[in-house]
């Protein structure tokens, strides 16, 4: 079962907010690919927010294609890249739109999650 249609639909409708994140994360959790926490004191939202990245960057940030993997990437690099996408300082086809949908604290949670996925 491919999750791509579900993920595409959630990206196309940002008004779904937390519900869309849960809709994407739940199948990943149920199919034996649990989203793990970033560590003690980590923001628990990181794994759920990061599930939206799976369509392009692979489950748990382990991309197997043209997109760069996010697993193990230093959090500061991810935060900087997301700010650059959001502010139009980095070229993108979709990321500039996606990055605008996250608050700074959400980006930090996503970045911490991916940094822990080594």
N, C-alpha and C positions, 0 to 999 in steps of 0.2 A: 504494500500500500504506500503510495507516494504522498508525502505531506506537502509537496510543492503547490498544488492548487489551494490548499488551506492557508498556507503562508502567504501566497500572493494575494489572496482575498483579504487577509488581515492587514497587509501593508497598504492595500488600496483604500482601506476604510479606517483612518486613524481615530475616528470618533468612538470606535469600539474599546479603546484604551485597555484597561486591565483585563477585560473579558477576552479580547483577542489574544493577549499574551498567554492567558490560561489555556485558551483553545489550542494554541500551538504547543505549549509546554506539556500538556496532559498526554497527548499521544506519545511523545518522547519518553515520558516517565513510564507509561504503561507498556511500552515495547522494549523494556530492558535496557534503555539508554538513559539512565538517571542523570539528571543535572546535579552535579555535586557542588557543595558550598565552597567558597573561596578559602575558608579557614575560620579559626576562632575570631569572633567579633565582626565577621563579614556581613555585609548587608544581604539579608536573605532574598531580596528581590533580584539580585544579580543573575542568578540562574534562570529565573522566569523571564526577565527582560532579554537576556542573551538568547533565549530560544527563538526570538524573531530573526536572529542573524543566521540561523541554521540553513536556510534555503540557499544562500550564496556562499557562506563561509564554513559550512559543514557542521555536523553535530558536535557540540562542545568545542567549536572553533577549529576543528581538524579538517580543513578544506582539502579536496582532492581534485582540483581543477585549476582554472585560470585565476580564481580569486585567492587572495593571500590568506593563509591560515591565521587565526587569532589566538589559538591555544599557546600559552607560554609567553605571549608578547607582553613586555612591560606595560603596566597600567598607564603610566605617564604617556607612552607613545599612543595608546588607544585614545586616551582623553584628548591629546593634542590633535590627532587625526580627526576625531569627531568634531572638535571646535572648528578646525579648518574647513571641513565639509559644510558645517552649519553656516559659517560666515562667508562662504563662497571663495575661500582662499585656496582651495584644493579642487582640481577638476574632478568631476564625477558625472555619471549618468543617472544614478539613483540615490547615492549616499547623501547628497546635499538635501534631498527631500526627507530622507529617513532621519538624518541627524537633527533636523528641526523639530522632530516629534518627541525628543527626550530633554528633560531638565538636566542640569549639571549633576545633581545627586544621582540621577538614574544612569547617566553616562559613567560616573565613577563606580557605581555598583557593577555595571556590565564589564568595565575594564578590569576591576579586581577579580571578577569571576574568570575571565579569560586568562589573566595572568596566572591563576592557580591551576589551570588545565595544562599540565606539562606532559 
